[in-house]
Amino acid sequence: RRCQPFGEAFLSVGLYKVALKRLTTPRIRPLAFAIQYATFNFAGALCDVFIDHLRRQPDMMLFGQVFTGMRIFVVTTWMAVVLAWLVAVFFLQDLTVSDLEDP
């Protein structure tokens, strides 16, 4: 939880809203925002289940360090952040979608 605000600022709401606005036409933009909102809620629910599961797991020894369930969760979260960042850096293209028939 300590790094959650950093993660939110680094990869979350603002970036996705700008991307959705640039990559959708005005006609389908409300649907795209609704899907984005539902996806965030679903991801949050999955994280809650995953955290509860990891809390009940016994501690593990990896690389000479004790890893509790919460530490494993933090490490996997940061691995996901780094992976998302690498995908964005190497595969994201700067596109703007426009529909000539949309006002």
Backbone as a chain_set.jsonl record, in Angstrom:
{"seq": "RRCQPFGEAFLSVGLYKVALKRLTTPRIRPLAFAIQYATFNFAGALCDVFIDHLRRQPDMMLFGQVFTGMRIFVVTTWMAVVLAWLVAVFFLQDLTVSDLEDP", "coords": {"N": [[0.81, -1.199, 0.0], [2.061, 1.168, 0.488], [3.357, 1.994, -1.83], [1.325, 2.371, -3.575], [0.129, 4.957, -4.332], [2.218, 5.971, -5.923], [2.274, 4.084, -7.983], [-0.29, 4.469, -9.04], [-0.061, 7.097, -9.996], [1.986, 6.735, -11.782], [1.206, 4.874, -13.79], [-1.55, 4.951, -14.235], [-4.663, 6.36, -14.068], [-4.672, 8.996, -15.39], [-3.051, 8.603, -17.703], [-4.427, 6.533, -19.033], [-6.884, 7.765, -19.562], [-6.19, 9.819, -21.323], [-5.175, 8.275, -23.414], [-7.476, 6.809, -24.126], [-9.087, 8.87, -25.04], [-7.677, 9.767, -27.252], [-7.6, 7.506, -28.852], [-10.139, 6.771, -29.545], [-13.251, 7.391, -31.199], [-15.576, 10.153, -30.932], [-18.152, 9.052, -30.835], [-17.954, 6.378, -29.888], [-16.602, 6.688, -27.552], [-17.859, 6.899, -24.894], [-18.513, 4.172, -24.405], [-15.96, 3.031, -24.403], [-14.819, 4.269, -22.143], [-16.528, 3.198, -20.194], [-15.908, 0.458, -20.366], [-13.226, 0.591, -19.616], [-13.482, 1.482, -16.956], [-14.915, -0.641, -15.796], [-13.041, -2.662, -16.148], [-10.935, -1.794, -14.479], [-12.253, -1.999, -11.987], [-12.726, -4.779, -11.91], [-10.089, -5.725, -11.938], [-9.226, -4.723, -9.472], [-10.858, -6.223, -7.756], [-9.885, -8.812, -8.283], [-7.282, -8.498, -7.323], [-7.775, -8.159, -4.595], [-8.7, -10.736, -3.919], [-6.414, -12.215, -4.558], [-4.507, -11.133, -2.777], [-5.657, -11.863, -0.3], [-5.434, -14.64, -0.549], [-2.61, -14.954, -0.662], [-1.859, -14.025, 1.855], [-2.465, -16.1, 3.562], [-0.621, -18.004, 2.986], [2.313, -19.966, 3.737], [5.502, -18.625, 4.847], [8.213, -18.153, 2.518], [11.493, -19.128, 1.531], [13.621, -17.429, -0.471], [16.402, -16.774, -2.439], [17.948, -16.512, -0.155], [16.423, -14.91, 1.485], [13.576, -14.172, 3.521], [10.354, -14.491, 2.354], [7.287, -13.23, 2.78], [3.725, -13.652, 2.278], [2.663, -11.149, 1.586], [4.928, -9.778, 0.761], [5.589, -11.243, -1.488], [3.392, -10.574, -3.046], [3.857, -7.807, -3.445], [6.259, -7.911, -4.889], [5.457, -9.321, -7.217], [3.618, -7.473, -8.165], [5.262, -5.247, -8.781], [6.788, -6.457, -10.768], [4.842, -6.758, -12.734], [4.306, -4.053, -13.243], [6.776, -3.193, -14.303], [6.867, -4.839, -16.578], [4.596, -3.858, -17.974], [5.498, -1.261, -18.421], [7.716, -1.77, -20.097], [6.423, -2.88, -22.333], [4.937, -0.63, -23.115], [7.018, 1.165, -23.761], [8.411, -0.114, -25.862], [6.508, -1.021, -27.724], [4.307, 0.667, -28.007], [2.576, 2.876, -30.061], [2.295, 6.19, -31.342], [-0.71, 7.193, -31.989], [-3.619, 8.686, -33.45], [-7.031, 8.454, -33.589], [-9.55, 9.107, -35.879], [-12.825, 9.76, -37.025], [-14.313, 10.367, -40.011], [-17.009, 10.711, -40.4], [-18.002, 11.383, -37.95], [-19.136, 14.047, -35.881]], "CA": [[0.0, 0.0, 0.0], [2.908, 2.362, 0.526], [3.729, 2.409, -3.184], [0.145, 2.465, -4.416], [-0.019, 6.259, -4.988], [3.213, 6.081, -6.984], [1.802, 3.259, -9.101], [-1.442, 5.137, -9.637], [0.416, 8.252, -10.75], [2.922, 6.295, -12.819], [0.628, 4.115, -14.894], [-2.978, 4.71, -14.172], [-5.844, 7.054, -14.528], [-4.438, 10.054, -16.376], [-2.525, 8.035, -18.942], [-5.477, 5.79, -19.728], [-7.909, 8.684, -20.062], [-5.648, 10.476, -22.517], [-5.113, 7.273, -24.48], [-8.835, 6.521, -24.584], [-9.598, 10.009, -25.804], [-6.983, 9.843, -28.542], [-7.76, 6.287, -29.647], [-11.549, 6.491, -29.815], [-14.029, 8.479, -31.797], [-16.549, 10.656, -29.947], [-19.339, 8.205, -30.761], [-17.731, 5.169, -29.094], [-15.835, 7.032, -26.345], [-18.508, 6.489, -23.637], [-18.365, 2.728, -24.238], [-14.564, 2.764, -24.051], [-14.639, 4.656, -20.744], [-17.252, 2.223, -19.369], [-15.108, -0.772, -20.347], [-12.038, 0.878, -18.812], [-13.894, 1.552, -15.555], [-15.248, -2.009, -15.381], [-11.791, -3.417, -16.099], [-10.245, -1.395, -13.255], [-12.961, -2.596, -10.853], [-12.475, -6.218, -11.94], [-8.697, -5.924, -11.518], [-9.185, -4.502, -8.026], [-11.459, -7.38, -7.096], [-8.933, -9.915, -8.39], [-6.164, -8.234, -6.411], [-8.228, -8.452, -3.23], [-8.707, -12.19, -3.754], [-5.022, -12.664, -4.611], [-3.868, -10.732, -1.522], [-6.172, -12.738, 0.763], [-4.834, -15.962, -0.732], [-1.19, -14.927, -0.303], [-1.711, -13.814, 3.302], [-2.592, -17.384, 4.262], [0.453, -18.905, 2.57], [3.483, -19.933, 4.624], [6.651, -17.865, 4.354], [9.112, -18.893, 1.632], [12.886, -18.669, 1.47], [14.106, -17.235, -1.841], [17.633, -15.982, -2.506], [18.426, -16.278, 1.202], [15.536, -13.949, 2.15], [12.239, -14.652, 3.855], [9.308, -13.817, 1.595], [5.924, -13.439, 3.252], [2.749, -13.535, 1.198], [2.539, -9.754, 1.159], [6.136, -9.419, 0.021], [5.438, -11.865, -2.813], [2.435, -9.752, -3.79], [4.517, -6.563, -3.854], [7.235, -8.234, -5.941], [4.743, -9.615, -8.462], [3.035, -6.219, -8.654], [6.307, -4.464, -9.427], [7.143, -7.133, -12.019], [3.798, -6.394, -13.689], [4.516, -2.644, -13.609], [7.94, -3.134, -15.198], [6.458, -5.442, -17.844], [3.726, -2.897, -18.66], [6.337, -0.153, -18.869], [8.492, -2.238, -21.248], [5.505, -2.978, -23.47], [4.63, 0.733, -23.549], [8.2, 1.788, -24.36], [8.863, -0.743, -27.093], [5.465, -1.384, -28.68], [3.247, 1.657, -28.106], [2.725, 3.832, -31.154], [1.546, 7.421, -31.146], [-1.777, 7.227, -32.985], [-4.846, 9.399, -33.155], [-8.093, 7.895, -34.401], [-10.619, 10.058, -36.18], [-13.881, 9.266, -37.917], [-14.744, 11.487, -40.859], [-18.449, 10.864, -40.308], [-18.346, 11.878, -36.62], [-19.065, 15.522, -35.826]], "C": [[0.854, 1.264, 0.0], [3.217, 2.882, -0.864], [2.521, 2.574, -4.092], [-0.02, 3.843, -5.053], [0.987, 6.46, -6.12], [2.764, 5.298, -8.211], [0.618, 3.892, -9.806], [-0.987, 6.305, -10.51], [1.246, 7.819, -11.947], [2.212, 5.681, -14.016], [-0.879, 4.215, -15.051], [-3.845, 5.752, -14.837], [-5.573, 8.083, -15.619], [-3.978, 9.522, -17.718], [-3.607, 7.318, -19.723], [-6.544, 6.72, -20.289], [-7.436, 9.41, -21.317], [-5.616, 9.498, -23.684], [-6.508, 6.952, -25.011], [-9.395, 7.667, -25.42], [-8.96, 10.082, -27.189], [-7.272, 8.654, -29.442], [-9.205, 5.893, -29.884], [-12.187, 7.693, -30.493], [-15.054, 8.941, -30.768], [-17.774, 9.748, -29.785], [-19.135, 6.986, -29.866], [-16.967, 5.446, -27.792], [-16.545, 6.66, -25.042], [-18.392, 4.982, -23.368], [-16.943, 2.383, -23.816], [-14.295, 3.138, -22.594], [-15.346, 3.672, -19.808], [-16.472, 0.916, -19.265], [-13.859, -0.571, -19.495], [-12.378, 0.885, -17.326], [-14.199, 0.151, -15.013], [-13.99, -2.862, -15.258], [-11.007, -3.072, -14.84], [-10.917, -2.013, -12.024], [-12.715, -4.096, -10.775], [-11.051, -6.522, -11.479], [-8.547, -5.713, -10.011], [-9.763, -5.666, -7.249], [-10.523, -8.588, -7.145], [-7.749, -9.731, -7.45], [-6.56, -8.511, -4.964], [-8.21, -9.957, -2.957], [-7.275, -12.728, -3.699], [-4.286, -12.329, -3.311], [-4.349, -11.626, -0.374], [-5.583, -14.133, 0.667], [-3.373, -15.97, -0.275], [-0.958, -14.71, 1.189], [-1.73, -15.126, 4.074], [-1.484, -18.37, 3.901], [1.608, -18.837, 3.567], [4.621, -19.127, 3.998], [7.547, -18.759, 3.512], [10.515, -18.306, 1.736], [13.3, -18.614, 0.005], [15.328, -16.333, -1.787], [18.156, -15.618, -1.11], [17.592, -15.281, 1.986], [14.199, -14.61, 2.451], [11.22, -13.821, 3.077], [7.955, -14.2, 2.174], [4.984, -13.325, 2.054], [2.619, -12.121, 0.679], [3.764, -9.307, 0.368], [6.087, -10.024, -1.381], [4.473, -11.051, -3.658], [3.084, -8.464, -4.296], [5.507, -6.825, -4.987], [6.53, -8.537, -7.257], [4.085, -8.369, -9.041], [4.079, -5.377, -9.369], [6.795, -5.124, -10.715], [6.118, -6.81, -13.101], [3.95, -4.949, -14.156], [5.681, -2.514, -14.587], [7.593, -3.727, -16.558], [5.564, -4.494, -18.642], [4.528, -1.72, -19.193], [7.151, -0.556, -20.098], [7.627, -2.372, -22.494], [5.197, -1.584, -24.012], [5.814, 1.363, -24.271], [8.507, 1.199, -25.736], [7.775, -0.991, -28.125], [4.37, -0.343, -28.857], [3.56, 2.636, -29.227], [1.86, 5.058, -30.865], [0.531, 7.556, -32.277], [-2.907, 8.121, -32.506], [-5.898, 8.874, -34.119], [-9.142, 8.97, -34.631], [-11.574, 9.43, -37.17], [-14.397, 10.45, -38.718], [-16.243, 11.724, -40.773], [-18.909, 11.371, -38.938], [-18.237, 13.408, -36.592], [-17.873, 16.02, -35.047]], "O": [[0.4, 2.318, -0.446], [3.33, 4.092, -1.058], [2.681, 2.888, -5.271], [-0.296, 3.9, -6.252], [0.658, 7.046, -7.151], [2.86, 5.784, -9.338], [0.53, 3.855, -11.033], [-1.47, 6.478, -11.629], [1.214, 8.457, -12.999], [2.593, 5.95, -15.156], [-1.43, 3.59, -15.957], [-3.75, 5.982, -16.042], [-6.2, 8.031, -16.677], [-4.471, 9.953, -18.761], [-3.702, 7.473, -20.941], [-7.054, 6.483, -21.385], [-8.203, 9.592, -22.261], [-5.983, 9.847, -24.806], [-6.695, 6.834, -26.221], [-10.101, 7.437, -26.402], [-9.621, 10.418, -28.172], [-7.2, 8.773, -30.665], [-9.475, 4.796, -30.374], [-11.73, 8.83, -30.376], [-15.369, 8.205, -29.833], [-18.363, 9.691, -28.706], [-20.058, 6.596, -29.151], [-16.716, 4.523, -27.017], [-15.887, 6.141, -24.14], [-18.194, 4.571, -22.224], [-16.747, 1.526, -22.954], [-13.613, 2.399, -21.885], [-14.82, 3.348, -18.743], [-16.388, 0.33, -18.186], [-13.474, -1.461, -18.737], [-11.622, 0.34, -16.521], [-13.79, -0.195, -13.905], [-13.89, -3.695, -14.357], [-10.464, -3.967, -14.193], [-10.233, -2.496, -11.121], [-12.515, -4.631, -9.685], [-10.83, -7.465, -10.72], [-7.816, -6.452, -9.352], [-9.231, -6.055, -6.209], [-10.386, -9.307, -6.155], [-7.27, -10.693, -6.851], [-5.76, -9.041, -4.193], [-7.761, -10.398, -1.9], [-6.966, -13.598, -2.885], [-3.526, -13.152, -2.801], [-3.543, -12.091, 0.431], [-5.266, -14.746, 1.687], [-2.946, -16.89, 0.422], [0.048, -15.171, 1.727], [-1.088, -15.25, 5.117], [-1.425, -19.463, 4.464], [1.857, -17.794, 4.17], [4.691, -18.969, 2.779], [7.639, -19.964, 3.749], [10.681, -17.115, 2.0], [13.325, -19.638, -0.678], [15.302, -15.266, -1.173], [18.734, -14.549, -0.915], [18.013, -14.843, 3.057], [13.751, -15.497, 1.723], [11.232, -12.591, 3.141], [7.528, -15.35, 2.072], [5.399, -12.949, 0.958], [2.48, -11.906, -0.525], [3.643, -8.543, -0.59], [6.498, -9.385, -2.349], [4.703, -10.855, -4.852], [2.883, -8.077, -5.447], [5.584, -6.048, -5.939], [6.959, -8.061, -8.308], [4.001, -8.216, -10.259], [3.815, -4.847, -10.449], [7.175, -4.428, -11.657], [6.483, -6.609, -14.26], [3.744, -4.653, -15.333], [5.578, -1.803, -15.587], [7.985, -3.177, -17.588], [5.748, -4.34, -19.849], [4.266, -1.235, -20.294], [7.268, 0.226, -21.042], [8.056, -2.014, -23.591], [5.194, -1.374, -25.225], [5.631, 2.028, -25.291], [8.828, 1.935, -26.669], [8.087, -1.157, -29.304], [3.568, -0.461, -29.784], [4.671, 3.157, -29.324], [0.818, 4.956, -30.217], [0.869, 7.979, -33.382], [-3.12, 8.288, -31.305], [-5.679, 8.853, -35.33], [-9.568, 9.654, -33.7], [-11.171, 8.663, -38.044], [-14.869, 11.431, -38.143], [-16.706, 12.832, -41.047], [-20.07, 11.746, -38.775], [-17.342, 13.983, -37.213], [-17.683, 17.23, -34.916]]}, "num_chains": 1, "name": "protein.A"}
